[in-house]
Amino acid sequence: MALSDQPRKFSFYGQGGTLFGMHLVNLFLGLVTLGLYFFWGRVKIRKYLWGQMEFEGDRFSYHGTGKETLLGWLKAMLFFGIPYLAAGKLPQLLGADKILIVVGALFSALLFLLFIPMAVIGSRRYRLSRTSWRGIRFSFRESWKHYFGLFIAGNILIVLTLGLFTPFYSARRDKFLISNSFVGNQNFEYDGKGGDLFGSYALALILAIPTLFLSMLWYHVKRTVYLWGHTSIAGARFQSTVTFGGMFKLYLVNFLMVLFTLGFAYPWAQVRAIRYTLDHLTLNGPVDLDAIQQDAQAVTATGEELASFLELDFDLG
Amino acid sequence: MDRLKTTWEGHYLDGQTSASKKAEIHPLAAGLSVRLEDGGRFLWSYEEIQQIQGRYEGEPVRLERGGDSGEALIIQDTDLLTAMRELSPAAASRFHDPGFRGTRKWLTFYAAIATVVVGLSLYHWGIPFLANLIAPRVPISWEKGLGKSELDIMAPAEKRILDARLNRVLGQILSRLAATVPHCPYRFEVTVVDLPIVNAFALPGGSILVYRELLETTQTPEELAGVLAHEMQHVLKRHTTKRLIQDSSTALLISALSGDATGSAAFALQSAGKLALLEYSREEEEEADREGMKMILAAGINPQGMIRFFRTIEGKGKEPEFLKFISTHPATADRIQKLKAIVAATPNAPAPRALLPGTDWKALIRETRRLK
């Protein structure tokens, strides 16, 4: 059974109604605790969503806690949120000279640029380390410092090339994010190249306005399929069978649902989106799923590394 | 539900590798007795077991032992939970009662109703109360800072009318009005902007913005005094500061309702920067009218000026009757009625003294225009 060649499937059992109920209770408890409960509420929802995702008969688990989420938020506010707002707004508030206002705004902008790579890596590391399948924890084993250079250089090039560099940057970024992600002692691998998608990207850009941006959705689908198709673990490759038609229908129905219910249908939209993605995802190839080992070092180290200082849980997607 | 069932089938994960083993689970009074397919046996006492999953429809029960050890038992049938709860009432609180799911639905429904009630109360009473509490405690220096930035935006240097004589005259009117306020914490000043708009704005901190065409619409200094008194009241009653607090709090509430705990703080403070779009509530406009008129009377200025100016505005066809309910500005006819009532109700006001004796107001305004 362990080394079969059958495609291994993902499933999602979540229900929009249950999620909606959770959001309601979160809202209520959040309001009466003046917002404090939101951190615990968010963990509860994540635990539910993770627990409704299944791979090869076993569900995923989320191990985050409300306390960690709250602490992460406090750290972010203390080291970024408050300095960012202070530098940006205080000079104006205190009626300081124009020079100070400009300096403050520049400082805010720099802080923001520093913050994004830290937050992207920090939140990925946090979420992976709090995710497990069959009891084996995931992890991310690189520091945000090694991402920072790529992030800055990449974005500068994107601006200079009026966006044409984007597929190349995406490939490098995806490689960094994917190849440093582990489940237990097994790492994921990515062998995608920016050049493969450049043609499609350029075409999508050119046709963006005439097709009312539908070409961008087409590119997004192409990229999703490419990304999964070039991600592998222990020699087995992922495969996504999403299609433009399927995604278009999904987004359209979701959009109309949420619009006509003034946002109430959002949990159902969320469930539909996750289900669509997972129903169309498989892992192909002979891989011994029983042979993944827990990497105890990774589990405890997350609390001790200096890099984990900014281990935060952000909804940066 | 088969009450006679004593063993359940499931599988076991040892937390060291991803390999799973079939297991037979037999609940006892003290804990779970487990026999694995490879012959291994062990007992988990209820105190060391945590239920991680299995509280929702379709979710298999996942029981874990110890902290992060990763050892887990997964069972499809939630009846096991019921059996565990029955066998050890002391440990029952650790495990989910599948029968609770119905009650949970009702509790969720009540929570929804309570949320609406709490949300609306906060919006309607809580936030205004908070604003009234905080606004008087905001330092005047902060207000001045905000006002100065806004002034720079709304009255760019090249658009300001700088006429020494006009400024002196405006200063005289302001002093006469401000003298009626004991221990006035604000130093008022007027900036005239050369634009064909009939309007005036009060900025936090004491700065008042008046547009040229409003000046030209006034026939006498008493009319302008009425407008200035109204604007001064907006400043004195801290309406702008209250607006800022309310708008930020409302933004915070909305962010909370949409479930965004991380961004709410930043968003709330960001909306505090949207001074230019601030509008006063109807109550605040009425208060400014009322207190402004009282200020006029106390300063010994002829109140007919203020009333006449409102008539002129009304004559310019500001808004049709049916908009009265939607607009935050009370209809002009109503405002005039109220102003007249205050005058009638204040027979003991000091006798009106001429505001600027010896000054030809219309000529003054005309000359200022020509200078530009």
Contacts between the chains, C-beta under 8 A, distances in Angstrom:
chain1	res1	chain2	res2	distance
A	13	B	58	5.1
A	13	B	59	7.5
A	15	B	56	7.8
A	15	B	57	6.5
A	15	B	58	7.9
A	18	B	56	5.6
A	18	B	57	6.7
A	21	B	104	7.7
A	21	B	105	7.1
A	21	B	108	4.2
A	23	B	259	6.7
A	24	B	108	5.6
A	24	B	111	5.5
A	24	B	112	4.6
A	24	B	115	6.7
A	25	B	107	7.6
A	25	B	108	5.6
A	25	B	111	4.9
A	26	B	259	7.1
A	27	B	111	7.7
A	27	B	115	5.0
A	27	B	257	6.6
A	27	B	259	7.2
A	28	B	111	3.9
A	28	B	112	7.2
A	28	B	114	5.5
A	28	B	115	4.3
A	28	B	118	7.3
A	29	B	111	7.6
A	30	B	256	6.3
A	30	B	261	7.7
A	31	B	115	6.1
A	31	B	118	4.9
A	31	B	119	6.4
A	31	B	122	7.3
A	31	B	256	6.8
A	31	B	257	8.0
A	32	B	118	6.5
A	35	B	256	5.9
A	35	B	261	6.4
A	35	B	264	7.5
A	38	B	256	7.4
A	38	B	259	7.4
A	38	B	261	3.9
A	39	B	261	6.6
A	42	B	261	7.0
A	47	B	53	7.9
A	48	B	56	6.5
A	51	B	52	7.9
A	51	B	53	4.7
A	51	B	56	7.7
A	51	B	59	5.9
A	51	B	62	7.8
A	52	B	56	7.7
A	52	B	58	7.8
A	52	B	59	7.0
A	58	B	20	7.2
A	58	B	74	7.3
A	59	B	53	6.4
A	59	B	59	7.4
A	59	B	60	6.9
A	59	B	62	7.2
A	59	B	74	7.9
A	61	B	52	6.3
A	61	B	53	7.0
A	61	B	62	7.2
A	63	B	68	7.6
A	73	B	261	7.0
A	73	B	262	6.1
A	76	B	262	7.5
A	77	B	265	6.6
A	81	B	265	6.2
A	81	B	266	6.1
A	84	B	266	7.6
A	85	B	266	6.5
A	85	B	269	5.4
A	89	B	269	6.5
A	89	B	272	7.6
A	89	B	273	6.7
A	92	B	145	7.1
A	92	B	146	7.3
A	92	B	149	4.8
A	92	B	273	7.6
A	93	B	142	5.9
A	93	B	145	5.2
A	93	B	146	6.0
A	93	B	149	8.0
A	94	B	141	7.3
A	94	B	142	7.0
A	94	B	145	4.5
A	95	B	141	7.7
A	95	B	144	5.9
A	95	B	145	3.1
A	95	B	146	7.5
A	95	B	147	7.9
A	95	B	148	4.3
A	95	B	149	6.6
A	96	B	145	7.5
A	101	B	149	7.9
A	132	B	70	7.1
A	133	B	18	7.3
A	134	B	13	5.3
A	134	B	18	4.3
A	134	B	20	6.2
A	135	B	13	4.1
A	135	B	14	7.3
A	135	B	15	4.5
A	135	B	18	7.3
A	135	B	70	3.7
A	135	B	71	7.2
A	135	B	72	5.4
A	136	B	15	7.9
A	136	B	17	7.5
A	136	B	18	5.1
A	136	B	70	7.2
A	137	B	70	7.6
A	184	B	17	7.9
A	184	B	18	6.8
A	263	B	258	7.5
A	289	B	18	5.9
A	290	B	17	6.6
A	290	B	18	5.7
A	290	B	19	3.7
A	290	B	20	7.6
A	291	B	17	6.7
A	291	B	18	7.1
A	291	B	19	7.5
A	292	B	17	6.4
A	292	B	18	4.0
A	293	B	16	6.7
A	293	B	17	5.2
A	293	B	18	7.8
A	294	B	15	6.1
A	294	B	16	5.2
A	294	B	17	6.9
A	294	B	70	6.2
A	299	B	68	6.1
A	314	B	262	6.5
A	315	B	260	7.8
A	315	B	262	6.4
